[in-house]
Amino acid sequence: MKSHIFYSTRDLDFIRACQAVLKQNPDRQFTSLLALSIAVSRSQAPSYYVDPDYAYRIVLAIRREGFIKGSAMTRLKWAEFYRKVTTRMKRCKGESLHEAAIHVAAFERADSFFISPECGVKILRTHLHDPKSDLNDLLPAALVIKNRRRRFRHYRKHLQ
């Protein structure tokens, strides 16, 4: 089982974190969605958003090979995860690697969301298309995105 099954949960937590940042800093003017995404993606995340068994297999691979392949963000995430697993094993004597990995995956908070700022912008844009979104009220009007797809298609028809 891969970690992508938790993307919807991660996205909702990311949106909640955006709302919290905007509510806590009403004076701070974000000039773009990218600026907001950068600020929030570096904040602490409630979870690692991975299946505990998948996390255990990754921890085994790191222990065996010393590293994991992937993007820089993926390597950072798993290096932090592995560090937390080994710290837990030292703190809780007698706990197996499997038990420590499951505990970290299920109960520990991640140091950041481990998503690129561009991915954060995509999450924000998807959420902003919902007219009922609370985020629309918190953002400056210039950053609220209206659906331009229809207008673009309509415009293209006139060009033909």
KALIN-V862892 format. One record per helix or strand. SS is the DSSP state (alpha for helix, beta for strand). FROM is the first residue (numbers start at 1). TO is the last residue. If there is no record, write none. Layout:
ss=SS from=FROM to=TO
ss=SS from=FROM to=TO
This chain:
ss=alpha from=3 to=24
ss=alpha from=33 to=41
ss=beta from=45 to=45
ss=alpha from=52 to=65
ss=alpha from=72 to=91
ss=alpha from=97 to=107
ss=beta from=110 to=110
ss=alpha from=117 to=128
ss=alpha from=135 to=138
ss=alpha from=141 to=143
ss=alpha from=149 to=159
